[in-house]
Amino acid sequence: MEKAFRVVLSDSRGGLRVAATDEWTLLEDTIREYTELDSNDDQSLGEVGRLLVRSAGFVAFAFKEINGG
């Protein structure tokens, strides 16, 4: 089975679980606190976009199982 991944952001640690929703599994070991966040995309993976947050919060990865492939 394949997995889809997403970056989850919140202004609180508890908010990460709410933002991930029931169908997404939050990867607890990826939770990080930040004061500001800038992905500084170097375009090595193509046009994936940039993530820029100018306030404090928490970030983590989440995944869900997807059908097909």
GROMACS elastic network, one bead per residue, 0.5 to 0.9 nm:
[ bonds ]
;  ai    aj funct       b0    kb
    1    65     6  0.66019   500
    1    66     6  0.66143   500
    1    67     6  0.63902   500
    1    68     6  0.75223   500
    1    69     6  0.78568   500
    2    64     6  0.85270   500
    2    65     6  0.58929   500
    2    66     6  0.54265   500
    2    67     6  0.66113   500
    2    68     6  0.73455   500
    2    69     6  0.66996   500
    3    63     6  0.63015   500
    3    64     6  0.55235   500
    3    66     6  0.55169   500
    3    67     6  0.84757   500
    4    62     6  0.83855   500
    4    63     6  0.54459   500
    4    64     6  0.55029   500
    4    65     6  0.65027   500
    4    66     6  0.66181   500
    5    24     6  0.86645   500
    5    61     6  0.68666   500
    5    62     6  0.56747   500
    5    64     6  0.67865   500
    6    20     6  0.87680   500
    6    24     6  0.88318   500
    6    60     6  0.85194   500
    6    61     6  0.57421   500
    6    62     6  0.54112   500
    6    63     6  0.63601   500
    6    64     6  0.89415   500
    7    20     6  0.89804   500
    7    59     6  0.70269   500
    7    60     6  0.59124   500
    7    62     6  0.64243   500
    7    63     6  0.89725   500
    8    16     6  0.63277   500
    8    17     6  0.87985   500
    8    19     6  0.66117   500
    8    20     6  0.64825   500
    8    26     6  0.84309   500
    8    58     6  0.82619   500
    8    59     6  0.56588   500
    8    60     6  0.53316   500
    8    61     6  0.59042   500
    8    62     6  0.67831   500
    9    12     6  0.86507   500
    9    15     6  0.80954   500
    9    16     6  0.62519   500
    9    19     6  0.73955   500
    9    20     6  0.89332   500
    9    57     6  0.72203   500
    9    58     6  0.58053   500
    9    60     6  0.67821   500
    9    61     6  0.89064   500
   10    13     6  0.69568   500
   10    14     6  0.81877   500
   10    15     6  0.53909   500
   10    16     6  0.54197   500
   10    18     6  0.88990   500
   10    19     6  0.72426   500
   10    56     6  0.89829   500
   10    57     6  0.57033   500
   10    58     6  0.53965   500
   10    59     6  0.66571   500
   11    14     6  0.87371   500
   11    15     6  0.67757   500
   11    16     6  0.81952   500
   11    55     6  0.83702   500
   11    56     6  0.66073   500
   11    58     6  0.59616   500
   11    59     6  0.88007   500
   12    15     6  0.50686   500
   12    16     6  0.68643   500
   12    33     6  0.88484   500
   12    56     6  0.89396   500
   12    57     6  0.59295   500
   12    58     6  0.60788   500
   13    16     6  0.55388   500
   13    17     6  0.76236   500
   13    31     6  0.80944   500
   13    32     6  0.89148   500
   13    33     6  0.82011   500
   13    57     6  0.78364   500
   13    58     6  0.59842   500
   13    59     6  0.83855   500
   14    17     6  0.56745   500
   14    18     6  0.69434   500
   14    19     6  0.89816   500
   15    18     6  0.50140   500
   15    19     6  0.60309   500
   15    20     6  0.85242   500
   15    58     6  0.85637   500
   16    19     6  0.50407   500
   16    20     6  0.60754   500
   16    21     6  0.88160   500
   16    26     6  0.78753   500
   16    31     6  0.86851   500
   16    58     6  0.73095   500
   16    59     6  0.74267   500
   16    60     6  0.74566   500
   17    20     6  0.51753   500
   17    21     6  0.65951   500
   17    22     6  0.85241   500
   17    25     6  0.86133   500
   17    26     6  0.68375   500
   18    21     6  0.54558   500
   18    22     6  0.82358   500
   20    23     6  0.76238   500
   20    24     6  0.53984   500
   20    25     6  0.69552   500
   20    26     6  0.64623   500
   20    61     6  0.89421   500
   20    62     6  0.66852   500
   20    63     6  0.87475   500
   21    24     6  0.57285   500
   21    25     6  0.80837   500
   21    26     6  0.89760   500
   22    25     6  0.74076   500
   23    63     6  0.85244   500
   23    64     6  0.63490   500
   23    65     6  0.85833   500
   24    62     6  0.59128   500
   24    63     6  0.53338   500
   24    65     6  0.83139   500
   25    28     6  0.88819   500
   25    61     6  0.86029   500
   25    62     6  0.52273   500
   25    63     6  0.52611   500
   25    64     6  0.61007   500
   26    29     6  0.88434   500
   26    30     6  0.84245   500
   26    31     6  0.86443   500
   26    60     6  0.71882   500
   26    61     6  0.62123   500
   26    63     6  0.66640   500
   27    30     6  0.56631   500
   27    31     6  0.72809   500
   27    60     6  0.68138   500
   27    61     6  0.56952   500
   27    62     6  0.54808   500
   27    63     6  0.75685   500
   28    31     6  0.56365   500
   28    60     6  0.74330   500
   28    61     6  0.81762   500
   28    62     6  0.86878   500
   29    32     6  0.84755   500
   29    60     6  0.82074   500
   29    61     6  0.89395   500
   30    59     6  0.77746   500
   30    60     6  0.50655   500
   30    61     6  0.60942   500
   30    62     6  0.88111   500
   31    58     6  0.67636   500
   31    59     6  0.56388   500
   31    61     6  0.73837   500
   32    57     6  0.85612   500
   32    58     6  0.55909   500
   32    59     6  0.53943   500
   32    60     6  0.63868   500
   33    56     6  0.76357   500
   33    57     6  0.58631   500
   33    59     6  0.64949   500
   34    37     6  0.64096   500
   34    55     6  0.82791   500
   34    56     6  0.55584   500
   34    57     6  0.55609   500
   34    58     6  0.60156   500
   34    59     6  0.76212   500
   35    53     6  0.87611   500
   35    54     6  0.76327   500
   35    55     6  0.59901   500
   35    57     6  0.64962   500
   35    58     6  0.87089   500
   36    52     6  0.78565   500
   36    53     6  0.56769   500
   36    55     6  0.53400   500
   36    56     6  0.56073   500
   36    57     6  0.77594   500
   37    51     6  0.72391   500
   37    52     6  0.55769   500
   37    54     6  0.65850   500
   37    55     6  0.78707   500
   37    56     6  0.81234   500
   37    57     6  0.87459   500
   37    59     6  0.89538   500
   38    41     6  0.83273   500
   38    50     6  0.73921   500
   38    51     6  0.55999   500
   38    53     6  0.64244   500
   38    54     6  0.82916   500
   39    42     6  0.87184   500
   39    49     6  0.87918   500
   39    50     6  0.57884   500
   39    51     6  0.51577   500
   39    52     6  0.65472   500
   40    50     6  0.64262   500
   40    51     6  0.75132   500
   40    52     6  0.81001   500
   41    44     6  0.78324   500
   41    45     6  0.86531   500
   41    47     6  0.86840   500
   41    48     6  0.77402   500
   41    49     6  0.67473   500
   41    50     6  0.55257   500
   41    51     6  0.80358   500
   42    45     6  0.79226   500
   42    46     6  0.86285   500
   43    47     6  0.60295   500
   43    48     6  0.73148   500
   43    49     6  0.82595   500
   44    47     6  0.84180   500
   45    48     6  0.67397   500
   46    49     6  0.85483   500
   47    50     6  0.88971   500
   53    56     6  0.78975   500
   53    57     6  0.87605   500
   66    69     6  0.83787   500
